[in-house]
Amino acid sequence: MRPRLTLINRDYTRLWFGQAVSSVGDAVFSTTLVLWVATVLAKGESWAPMAVSGVLMASSVAVLCIGPLAGVFVDRWDKLATLLRTEVVRGALVVVLTAVSFLPVDALPAGVWLALVYATVLLLHAAGQFFSPARFAILADLVKGDADRARAAGIGQATGETAWIIGPPLAAPLLFAAGIQWALLFNALSYAVSYVAIRSIDLPAPAASAGGGRTASEPAPNGSKPTTRKPSLGREFAEGVRFFARSRFLVVLLLLAVIGQFGLGALSTLNVFFTTDNLNADAHLYGYIGMAMGVGGIAGALSGGRVVQWLGARRSTWISLLVSGVLLVAYSRQTTFLGGIALLFVFTVPLTVLNTAMAPLLLAAAPPDLRGRVMAVFYPVTKLASMLAAVLSGWLAGSVLTDVAGSFGGVRFGPIDTIFAVSGAIVVLSGVFAWLALPGTGTAGKEPGEDAAGGPGEPAAKGAGEPGGDSGGEPVGEATETEGATDGGTAAERAVALTADVTSPAGPRGHRSPDHERGRPE
C-alpha cells in the first residue's frame, strides 16, 4: 500500500509545506534575536529587559498599524503573487541583517544594532500582514467544504505549535555554537523554500463575474472609450469595515475573540509567577509549562477537525469556551506542579479546538473580494485586546491586588490565582454569550452542489429547501463571485444582504440549529 503523501489535496500540501518550513525558520529567528539581544548585545546592562521588550513591541506595532490597511491591497492584488512577493521581501530583509551581523558587535554602537533589529522585525511583520490574509483567501480557493477547511485549520495550528517546539531548541545551539549569522541565514533559507513551494501551486481560476471587476466605469467625452478608476484606498477600507460592522455574524465572532483574549491574557503574563508561588516549583521548571501547552495545542489541533465535523462549528465554539473557562478556574486552584501541568495540557486542547472552529465560520461569512479586509479587521483588534489584557493583568497583580490574601470556605486565595479564577469565569461567560448570540450559519460556506443539511443528526437549515425559507441556498462565501448580477449597491452591501439571510436569528434563543461546519493569532 502506497503511503499517502498529500494533506487534503496536492496544492494545499504545497501551501502547508511552505508554511511549515517558514514557521520553523520564524521560531528560530525570533528566539535567536531575543537571546542575542539579552545575552550578547545588552549583557549586564540595566536596560536589557527593555531592549528585549522592544523586539516584541516592534512586531505588535506592525500588526496594529499596517494590518488594517494591508487587507485592502490584498483584496486588490493577485493573491498568489502577493504570497510570493512577501516571501521575497522577507527573505531579502533577513539576508541584509545577516550580512550586517558578520561585523563584530563592537563595530557599531548598541543603539544602532537595536535600531537594525527593531527595523527588521517591524518590516518582517509588516510584510506578514500582507501574507496572512492572502494565504487565508487562497485557502478558501484550494480547500472546499467546511469539513476539509476545518482539517486545514487544525493542520495549520498543529504545524505552528510544532514549529515552536522545534525552533527554540535549535536556536540556542546555532547562536552559541555557530554564531547569530547562521541562525539568521537559516530563516532566510526557510523563506526561499517557502517561495518554491508556493510557486508550484496551481491556483484555480476565479469564476467569471457578471459585473466584470471592481473598477467603476465613467463615460468619456467625444465618444471616446470610457475610463475606469479604482475606488480610493480609504473608500475600500471603509467598505470593508462597514461590511464587518453590518454582519452580525462577524461582530459576534469578534466579540468572542476579544472577550476570550481578555479572559486568557493573564495566563501568558502571570503564569511564570504562578508556577513559582502557587505551584511551588523552581523557575527552571517553567519550560515544562510551555511544553505541556504546546503538546496540548498539537493534540487539540489534530483532533479539532473531527470534533467540529461531529458537533458543528457553532456548537464547538461555545462548548470549547465553556470547557476552557472551567479548566482555567480549576488551574487557578492548583498547588502542585504535576497537577498544574496536567491541567494546562487539558486546558489547551479545547482552546485549540475553538480556534479550529472559528476558521470555517470566518471563511463562510467573508465574501471572496472582502476576505483580506475581514481578516485585516479581525486580527489587529484581537491582537490589541491581547496586549491590553497583558498590561491590565500585570497592573492588577502588581498594584491593586498585591496585598490580596486570605481564605474562604477553607479555600486559600492570593492575587494571581484570583486573577486566573476571574479570567476563567470571563471565558465561561463568553461561552454562554456564544450559545445565546452566535447565529447558526445555515448554508453559509456551502459549495455549489453540497447538501444544505447539517451534519449527522442535524436538521437542514431553514431556507435550504424548506417552503418559505429565507435563503435560496446561496453560499455566503461565494456571494460576490457573481458581482454585478444584481442592480445597485456595492459588493459589500450585497454581501451583507446575503449574510443577513443565513445569520438571522431563528428560534427562542436567537440562534439556528447547529450547522455541520468545522474549522494559536499568525
N, C-alpha and C positions, 0 to 999 in steps of 0.2 A: 504494500500500500504506500503510495507516494505521500510524503509529508505535505501538509497544507502550508504554502508559502505566502499566502495573501491574508490580509485582515479586511474583511467585508468585501473589498474589491481591489483590483490591481492599482488603480490610481490613488485610492485612499491609502494603500500600503506605502506608496512612494511619498505621499504627503506626510504620513506618520513617521517614516524613516528619517526624513529631513528634520522633522520636529524633534525626534529622539536624539539624534546626534547634536543638533544645535542646543537642546536643553542641557545635555551633559556639559557642553562647552561653556554655556552661560553659568552653570553652577560652579565649574572650576574657576571661571573668570571672576565672578563675584566674590567667592571665598578667597581667592588669591589677592585681590585688591584690598579686602578688609584686613587680611593677615599682614600684607606688606606695609600698609599704612600704619597698623598698630605696632608691629614688631621691628620694623626697619626705619621707615621714614620718621615716625613720631616716637620712637623708642625712648622711654624715660621722661617724656615731656608731659607736663600737666594738661596740655591741650589735646592729648591723644584721643580721649573719648569723643571730644567734639569733632576732631578730624575724621574719625570713623563714621560718626553720625552724618557727616556731610556727604559721604558716599550714598547713604540711604536716602537722604533728602534730595539729592540730585535726581534720582530715579523718580521720586514722588512728584517733583516739580514738572518733569516731562509728562507724566501721566495727566496731571491736573491742567497744565497749560496747553499742551499740544493735542492731547486725546480728544477733546470735544470737537475741534476743527478738523482733525485728521479724517474723521468719518465722512465729511463732505467730499473730500478729494478721493477717498476710496470708492465712494458711490459713483464718482465721475469717471475714474480711471479703469483700465482693464485690470481685473483682479489678479490674474496670474502674473502679468508684467509688474504689478506693484510688489508682489511677493519677491520676485527675482531682483528687482531694483533695491529693495530694502536689504536683502542679504548681501548685495554688492557693497552698499553703503556701510553696513555694519562691519563687514569683513575689512573694508578699507580703513575704517576708524581704528579697529584693533591693530591692524598692521602698522599704522602710524605710531600708535602708543608703544607697540613692541619695538619698533626701530629706535625710538627715543629712550626706551628703558635699557638699551645697551650702554648708555652713558653711566659713569659712576654716580652714585647717589649724591656725592658732594659736588658734582659738576654744576648743579642747579640749586637755587635756594629751595627750602622746603615749601614755601608758598607757591613757587612755580610748579613744582611737582604736583601739589594738591590741585592747583588750577587745571593742570593737564588731565589728572584723573577725573576730577568733577566734570570737566567739559566732555570727556569721552563718555562717561556714564550717562550724562544728560543727553548727548546726541544719540547714543545707542538706544536709550529708552524712547527717545523721540521717534526714531525710525521704527521702533517696535509698536508705536501707536498706529502706524500705517499697516504693519504686518498683521497684527492680531485681527482687526476687523476684516481685512482682505481674506485671511485664512478662514474666518467664520463664514464669510459669504461663499467661498469656494466649497467649503464643507457641505453646505446646503445643496450644491450642484452635484457633488461627487457621491453623496450618500442620500439615498431616497428612502422614505418611510421612517416613521418615528422610532421603531424598534432598532433599526440599524443606526439611526442618529444617536440613540441612547448608548448603543455599544461603542460608537465612535467617541462620544464624550467620556465614557468610562475608560476606554483605552488611553485617551489623551491625558486624563488625570493620573492614571497609573504610571504613564510614561514620565510625567512631570515629577511625581513623588519618587520614582526610581532614580531619576536624574539627580535629585537632591540627596539621595542615599549614596550614589556612586561618586558624584562630583567632589564634594568636600574632602573625602579621604584621599582623592587623587591630588587635590590642590596643594596640601601641605608638603608632601614629598617632592612635588615638582618645584615648589617655591624654594624650599630649603636645600634640596639636593642639586637641582639643575639651575635654579635662578628664575626670577619673575619673567624673563624673556620667553622661556619655553612654555611656561604656564599660559601666557598671553597668546603665544603662537598656536597653542592647542585650540583656543577658542576661534582664532582666525581660520584655521583649517576646518573647524566644525561648520562655519558658515559656508565655506566652499563646498563641502559635502552636501549641505542642505540645498545649496543652489543647484547642484547637479541633479539631486533627487526631484526637486520641484520642476526643473526644466523638462524632465521626462514625462510629466503629467499630460495626459490627453484630456483637456477640459471640454465637456460637451458644449456645443454651440448654443447660445441663448435662443430662446423661442422668438420668432419674429413678432414684433409688437405692431399692433394696428395703428398706434399713434406715431410710430416711426422715430422715436427718440425723445430726448429730454429737452431739446432746444426749441425755442419759440420762433416761429416764422413771422416776419414783418413784410408787408408789401413794399416794394421799391418803386420810386417814381419812374416815369417814362417807359413803363412796360418792361423794365429790366428784371432779372431774376430776383426773387425775394431773398433777403438776407436772413441769416439765422444768428441768434445770440443765446448764450447760456445764461441762466439766472445767476445773479451775483452770489458770491460766497456767503454773505450774510443772509440772503434770502433762502438759499438752500439749507443753511444751518437752522434758520428759524422754522423752515418747513419740517425738518426732522424733529425738532423739539416740539413743535405743535402736534405732529403725529403721535409722538410719545405721550404727551400730556393728555391727548384726547382718547387714548386707548386705555380703557380701564384695566385691561389685562396686563399691559406692560407696567402701568403705575403700581398695581398690586405687587407684581414681581419685584419691582424696585424697592417698594416699601419693605417687603420681606427681607431682601438682601441688606438693606440699611439697618433694620432692626436687628437682624442676625449679627451684623458687624459690631453694633454697639453691645450686644449681649456677649459676643465671643472675643472682642478686642482685648479685654482684661487678661485673658489667658496667655496670650503671646507676650504681654508686657510684664506680668507679675508672676509667671509660673516658676521662674528661677528662684524667687524668694519663697514661694510656697513650697518648693522642693526642699529647701534648707530649713525653713522654720516649721512647717506643718508636717512634712513627711519625714523630718529628722534625718535627712540624707546629706552626705558630703557634696560639696559643689561639683567635684569631678565626676559625679554620677549623673549630672544633669543631661549629658549627651544621650543617655539611655531614654530619657523622656522624649527627646526629639525622634529617636529611632522608633520608639513604640508608636508615636503618632504617624511616622512615615509608613510603617508596616500596616497600621490600621487604614491609612489612606489608600494604600495599594489594594488591600482586601475590599474596601468599600468601592473603589473604582472598578475592580474586576467583577464584582457582584452587582454593581449598580444597574447595569443594563437589564439584567434578568429581573431584578426587583421592580424596576419601573415598567418593564413589559408585563409583569404579573399584576401589579397594583394599579398601573396608570400613572402618568407623570404628576397629575394634580394631587392624587391621594398620597403618592410617595413624598411629595413636598411637605404636606402638613404633618404626616406621620414622622418623617425624619426630623422635623423641627421639634415635635413633642418629645421624641425619644432622646435627642441630643440635649435638650434642656434638662430633662430629668437626670440624665447621666452626669451633666455638669454639676448639678446640685449635689449628687451623690459623691462626686470627686471632691467637692469642697469640704466634705466631712471626713476625708481620709487622713489617717495619721501614720500609715506605714508606706514605705517606698514601693514594695511589691504590689500592694493594693492600688496605689496611685497609678503605677504603670499599666496594670491590667485594665483599670477603668478608662485611662486615656486611650488605650488601644480600642476598646469597645466604643468609646465616645466618638472617635474619628470615623468609624465605619458609617453610621447614619449621616454624619456631616458630609461625607463624600458622596453618598447616595443622593443627598439633597442637591449638591452641585450638578450631579448627573441628571437629575430630574428636571432642573431648570433649563438645561440646554435645549431640548426639543421644544419646550414651551416658548422660549425666545425665538427659535427658528420659525415656529409656526406663526407667531404674531408679527414677525418682521417681513414685509414685502421685499422682493429682491432688490429693488432700486433704493431701499432705505435701510438695508441691513448694516451698512457701515455707520450710518448716523445713529441707529438704535444702540449699537454697541458703544459708540462714542459718547452717548449719554449714560448708559448703564454702568460701564466700568469706572469712569472717573468719579461718579457720585459714590459708588460703593468704596472706592479707594479713599476718598475724602472721609467717609464715615469710619473706615478702619483707622485712619490717622487720628481723628478726633476721639475715637474710643480709646486708643492707646494713651493719648495725652490726658484724657479725663480720668482713666483708671489710675494712672501714675500719680496724678494730682490728689485724687481721693485717698490713695494709700499713703501718700507722703505728707498729707496735711490734715484734712478734715477727719479722717478715720484713724489717725496714727495711734491714738490712745484708746481705741475701742477694744475692750476685752471683757470677758465675763462668761456666764453660763446661764442657760435657760432650759429648764426641764432636764437637767443633767447633761445637756449638750454644750460644750465649750465653744466659744467663737472669738475670733480676732479680726483685724482689719482686712486681711487678704482673703481669708475663707468667706468672710461676709460679702465681699465684692463678687467672688465667684458664685456664691449662692444666689445673690440678686441677679447676676448675669444669666444664670441658668433659668431663673424664673422669667426673665425677659424673653428668653428663647422659647420657653413653653407658651407664653402669651402670644408670641408671634406665630406659633403653630396653631393656636386657637383662631387667631386672626386669619390665617391662611385657610383654615377649614371653612370659616364663615364667609370670607370675602373673595377668595380666589375663584373666579368663574370657571366653569368647565369649558373646554376648547371645542367641543362639538367635532366638526370635521376639519378644524384648523390644522394645517400642515399635512393633510392627506394628499397624496399624489393622485393625479387623474387615474381613475380606474380602481382605486383602492376601496375596500369595503368601508362604508361610513360607520359601521357599527364599532363599538368599543372592543375591548379585548374579551377574553373568555369570561363569561359570567357578567359582562357589562352590556347594558342596553344601548341600542343605537341612539345617537344624539338627536335631539329634536331638530327637524329641518333636514334630516338625511333620509328623505323618502317618506316622512310622515305627512299626512294631509295637514295643511296649514302651517308647515314648518317655516321658520324664519329664513333659513339659508337654503340656497339651491344646491348646497353641497360643494360650492366653490372653495378651494383651499385658500386660506389667508396667505400662506407663504407664497402663493403664485399670483396674488391679486393684481400686481401691476405688470405682469408679463403681457397682458392684453391692454396695456395703457393706450388710451385714445379710443377705445371701443365705446366708452360712454361719453356723453356730452357734458362739457363744463367741469370745472373743479380741477384742482391739482391732483397729482398722483397720490399725495398723502391723504387728501380729503376722500378720494375714492377708496383708498385702502382702509381708512378709518371706518367708513361705512360698512365695508365687508367685515372688518374686525368686530365691529359692534354687533353684527348679526350673530356671530358664533360665540361671543363672550358675554352676551347679555344675560342677566340673571334669570334663572328659571327655578322655581321651587320655593318653599317656605324659608329656606336658609340663604337664598340668594346665590345658589350655585347649581350647575347642572350635574347630571350623573357623571362619575369619573370616566375619563376617556382612556382609551388604550394607547397611551403615549409614553414615551420614555425619554430618556436622555442619559484644587486649592485654588486670582484673581489671580492667564497670562496671563 
